[in-house]
Amino acid sequence: MEKVKRNVRMAVIAQRLTDTPNQIHTLNEFASLFGAAKSTISEDITLLAEAFGQYGGGAIETVPGAAGGVRYRSILSRAQMEETVFSLSERLRDPARILPGGFLYTSDLSSDPGMATRVGAIFATLFLPEQPEAVLTMETKGIPIALMTAKHLSVPLLIARRDSRAYEGSAVKINYVAGPNGDRVETMTLERRAIAPGQRILIVDDFAKNGGTLNGMADLVNEFQAHVVGVGVMVAARELHLRHAHNVRPLVRVRNMERFHEGVEVEPIRF
């Protein structure tokens, strides 16, 4: 095999690692790919780790042991997280987002691939120490953000639905209180095989006003005898109160949600 130059090896290794966050790759894998010695690959990875650490591109870690190797952690710096939250806040301040009836339009933000990716990376950074084993969201607007969070954590995405699907098998169904004034009862379901007892679940959603849907998802997790290790919300009301004492991390708080006609008051979260 023709010898592969170091810059080419490092580019390929970096791409494979960042494409698969939290997944372990062995040195033998890369040594076989390039026809190089493991010591050479180890030197490449050391250089990559230094570069990523210096320029805030996440963290490349060596995992010791027989099943060890190297993995990429999607960890953002404080400056990177604050930059995204500032951008999000600026876009939310647009008066055109105020809809009739006192609603705030956010669908374009959660469905923007770039914004969803960055928000997911923030949640992955904030909740990585909690070691979540799955990310749970409610259909449908929160799915892009939850999916990106699950990708950065390398865990499954679980989607609670309003109605069960026959092709998903038996499901757990709960009723929860929703609506602007908590005056509406809705249904939430999740297939029975989605969560195992004792699993650590991270809840992610795009928007929360009174917390009814978040409370419902927490209740649903409890029905599986699993544990909620955190709640990540892209945009939340300043007055948001949850019944469950979980680690709740909104990225942006919105004030005076009952008086949107006076303008959107946005408070970005500091890290």
Buried (B, 14 or more C-beta within 10 A) or exposed (E): EEEBEBEEBBEBBBEBBBEBBBEBBBBEBBBEBBEBEEEBBBBBBEBBBEEBBEEEBBBBBBEEEEEEBBBBBBBBBEEBBBEBBEBBBEBBEEEEBBEEEEBBEBEEBBBBEEBBBBBBBBBBBBBBEBEBBBBBBBEBBBBBBBBBBBBBBBBEBBBBBEEBEEEBEEBBBBEBBBEBEEEEEBBBBBBBEBBEEEBBBBBBBBBBBBBBBBBBBBBBBBEBEBBBBBBBBBBBBEBBEBEBEBBBBBBBBBEBBEEBEEEBBBEBBEB
